Amino acid sequence: MRENLSLEEATVLSALNLGQHFGEEKAISMLELYKITFGEEYNDKINSTRPLRKIIDSLQWKGYPVASINRRNGAGYYILRSGTEIKERVEREEIRALKILKKNSRLLKLNMPEYVGQIALNLEARHDN
């Protein structure tokens, strides 16, 4: 079940849906989505857009199929159109996560199964407390 949305989250979803920003090729630019969401242009592409990126992240955590794309001419956001696009996105995220875990395991001089086992034990311990 999806959680309640903040006004900004609802504004972003509305802009993506009403603007028919379905699929990578129809992504809305970060600048345009920022203007719609906050009613003004951003000053600094990195620091000023952090609130928008947090909203996108929050929507993803709530299960909304919002994705981002980085292009030479800037970043953009869109709604994943189909189960296939969602599966492809999840696979990319899993590969990214596994690469991070592999790098961490090498830093700790552990093989992946040992490292993943330690992570699982740590998570159980945190959950039990």
PATIPA-837251 format. One record per residue (C-alpha): residue number from 1; residue in three letters; x, y, z. Coordinates in steps of 0.001 Angstrom, whole numbers, plus 500000, padded with zeros to 6 digits. Example, Ala and Ser with C-alpha at 12.3 -4.5 7.8 and 13.67 -1.06 7.14 Angstrom:
BEGIN
+-----+------+--------+--------+--------+
! pos ! code !     xx !     yy !     zz !
+-----+------+--------+--------+--------+
!   1 !  ala ! 512300 ! 495500 ! 507800 !
!   2 !  ser ! 513670 ! 498940 ! 507140 !
+-----+------+--------+--------+--------+
//
This chain:
BEGIN
+-----+------+--------+--------+--------+
! pos ! code !     xx !     yy !     zz !
+-----+------+--------+--------+--------+
!   1 !  met ! 500000 ! 500000 ! 500000 !
!   2 !  arg ! 501313 ! 503434 ! 499092 !
!   3 !  glu ! 501802 ! 506110 ! 501701 !
!   4 !  asn ! 500241 ! 509557 ! 501668 !
!   5 !  leu ! 501929 ! 512070 ! 499401 !
!   6 !  ser ! 503245 ! 515494 ! 500309 !
!   7 !  leu ! 502069 ! 518438 ! 498225 !
!   8 !  glu ! 505397 ! 518488 ! 496370 !
!   9 !  glu ! 505254 ! 514737 ! 495661 !
!  10 !  ala ! 501711 ! 515070 ! 494323 !
!  11 !  thr ! 502805 ! 518028 ! 492174 !
!  12 !  val ! 505691 ! 516044 ! 490670 !
!  13 !  leu ! 503478 ! 513021 ! 489923 !
!  14 !  ser ! 500824 ! 515257 ! 488421 !
!  15 !  ala ! 503379 ! 517004 ! 486185 !
!  16 !  leu ! 504763 ! 513657 ! 485014 !
!  17 !  asn ! 501330 ! 512140 ! 484363 !
!  18 !  leu ! 499513 ! 515145 ! 482908 !
!  19 !  gly ! 502497 ! 515998 ! 480752 !
!  20 !  gln ! 502497 ! 512404 ! 479511 !
!  21 !  his ! 506146 ! 511910 ! 480435 !
!  22 !  phe ! 505969 ! 508154 ! 479964 !
!  23 !  gly ! 509198 ! 506508 ! 478865 !
!  24 !  glu ! 512754 ! 507741 ! 478624 !
!  25 !  glu ! 512244 ! 509525 ! 475310 !
!  26 !  lys ! 509524 ! 511742 ! 476820 !
!  27 !  ala ! 511403 ! 512731 ! 479974 !
!  28 !  ile ! 510763 ! 516197 ! 481380 !
!  29 !  ser ! 513878 ! 518243 ! 482042 !
!  30 !  met ! 514997 ! 518828 ! 485607 !
!  31 !  leu ! 514660 ! 522584 ! 485065 !
!  32 !  glu ! 511082 ! 522321 ! 483835 !
!  33 !  leu ! 510010 ! 519941 ! 486623 !
!  34 !  tyr ! 511718 ! 522152 ! 489206 !
!  35 !  lys ! 509809 ! 525213 ! 487920 !
!  36 !  ile ! 506491 ! 523345 ! 488052 !
!  37 !  thr ! 507161 ! 521993 ! 491536 !
!  38 !  phe ! 508608 ! 525081 ! 493226 !
!  39 !  gly ! 507336 ! 527921 ! 491017 !
!  40 !  glu ! 510815 ! 529265 ! 490278 !
!  41 !  glu ! 514042 ! 528420 ! 488482 !
!  42 !  tyr ! 516941 ! 526919 ! 490358 !
!  43 !  asn ! 520152 ! 528871 ! 490951 !
!  44 !  asp ! 522677 ! 526072 ! 491156 !
!  45 !  lys ! 522141 ! 522805 ! 489297 !
!  46 !  ile ! 523725 ! 520736 ! 492081 !
!  47 !  asn ! 522696 ! 522341 ! 495371 !
!  48 !  ser ! 519406 ! 523977 ! 494372 !
!  49 !  thr ! 517968 ! 520813 ! 492822 !
!  50 !  arg ! 518585 ! 518643 ! 495886 !
!  51 !  pro ! 514967 ! 519103 ! 497126 !
!  52 !  leu ! 513628 ! 517853 ! 493778 !
!  53 !  arg ! 515946 ! 514839 ! 493841 !
!  54 !  lys ! 514755 ! 514079 ! 497403 !
!  55 !  ile ! 511137 ! 514166 ! 496221 !
!  56 !  ile ! 511926 ! 511764 ! 493364 !
!  57 !  asp ! 513742 ! 509464 ! 495802 !
!  58 !  ser ! 510804 ! 509567 ! 498211 !
!  59 !  leu ! 508360 ! 508676 ! 495422 !
!  60 !  gln ! 510566 ! 505735 ! 494443 !
!  61 !  trp ! 510682 ! 504541 ! 498064 !
!  62 !  lys ! 506876 ! 504724 ! 498111 !
!  63 !  gly ! 506741 ! 502454 ! 495055 !
!  64 !  tyr ! 505992 ! 504935 ! 492297 !
!  65 !  pro ! 507703 ! 504027 ! 489003 !
!  66 !  val ! 509528 ! 507335 ! 488569 !
!  67 !  ala ! 512909 ! 507165 ! 486866 !
!  68 !  ser ! 515640 ! 509577 ! 485904 !
!  69 !  ile ! 517916 ! 509906 ! 482922 !
!  70 !  asn ! 521138 ! 511824 ! 482469 !
!  71 !  arg ! 521848 ! 513261 ! 479067 !
!  72 !  arg ! 524511 ! 515561 ! 477735 !
!  73 !  asn ! 522017 ! 518398 ! 477723 !
!  74 !  gly ! 520867 ! 517693 ! 481297 !
!  75 !  ala ! 518906 ! 515360 ! 483480 !
!  76 !  gly ! 515254 ! 514497 ! 483196 !
!  77 !  tyr ! 512505 ! 512483 ! 484853 !
!  78 !  tyr ! 509802 ! 510187 ! 483541 !
!  79 !  ile ! 507343 ! 507434 ! 484468 !
!  80 !  leu ! 508336 ! 503870 ! 483640 !
!  81 !  arg ! 505714 ! 502657 ! 481145 !
!  82 !  ser ! 505621 ! 498910 ! 481477 !
!  83 !  gly ! 506550 ! 495903 ! 483528 !
!  84 !  thr ! 509480 ! 495357 ! 481185 !
!  85 !  glu ! 510856 ! 498853 ! 481843 !
!  86 !  ile ! 510423 ! 498341 ! 485576 !
!  87 !  lys ! 512259 ! 494986 ! 485424 !
!  88 !  glu ! 515098 ! 496550 ! 483410 !
!  89 !  arg ! 515369 ! 499391 ! 485929 !
!  90 !  val ! 515447 ! 496948 ! 488849 !
!  91 !  glu ! 518148 ! 494873 ! 487120 !
!  92 !  arg ! 520310 ! 497993 ! 486607 !
!  93 !  glu ! 519887 ! 498924 ! 490274 !
!  94 !  glu ! 520743 ! 495376 ! 491379 !
!  95 !  ile ! 523929 ! 495406 ! 489282 !
!  96 !  arg ! 524855 ! 498767 ! 490783 !
!  97 !  ala ! 524226 ! 497462 ! 494320 !
!  98 !  leu ! 526243 ! 494308 ! 493697 !
!  99 !  lys ! 529191 ! 496330 ! 492398 !
! 100 !  ile ! 529162 ! 498405 ! 495582 !
! 101 !  leu ! 528971 ! 495270 ! 497737 !
! 102 !  lys ! 531801 ! 493656 ! 495791 !
! 103 !  lys ! 533999 ! 496722 ! 496243 !
! 104 !  asn ! 533221 ! 496781 ! 499983 !
! 105 !  ser ! 533978 ! 493069 ! 500348 !
! 106 !  arg ! 537376 ! 493591 ! 498743 !
! 107 !  leu ! 538150 ! 496482 ! 501075 !
! 108 !  leu ! 537311 ! 494214 ! 504025 !
! 109 !  lys ! 539208 ! 491310 ! 502430 !
! 110 !  leu ! 536139 ! 489037 ! 502570 !
! 111 !  asn ! 534568 ! 486996 ! 499808 !
! 112 !  met ! 531083 ! 488055 ! 498741 !
! 113 !  pro ! 529158 ! 485266 ! 500540 !
! 114 !  glu ! 530946 ! 486042 ! 503818 !
! 115 !  tyr ! 530334 ! 489754 ! 503438 !
! 116 !  val ! 526670 ! 489356 ! 502511 !
! 117 !  gly ! 526281 ! 486968 ! 505468 !
! 118 !  gln ! 527764 ! 489590 ! 507797 !
! 119 !  ile ! 525408 ! 492217 ! 506423 !
! 120 !  ala ! 522442 ! 489883 ! 507012 !
! 121 !  leu ! 523563 ! 489230 ! 510602 !
! 122 !  asn ! 524007 ! 492961 ! 511223 !
! 123 !  leu ! 520534 ! 493668 ! 509859 !
! 124 !  glu ! 519005 ! 490956 ! 512048 !
! 125 !  ala ! 520772 ! 492345 ! 515102 !
! 126 !  arg ! 519466 ! 495848 ! 514336 !
! 127 !  his ! 515964 ! 494499 ! 513785 !
! 128 !  asp ! 516023 ! 492602 ! 517083 !
! 129 !  asn ! 516936 ! 495740 ! 519070 !
+-----+------+--------+--------+--------+
//
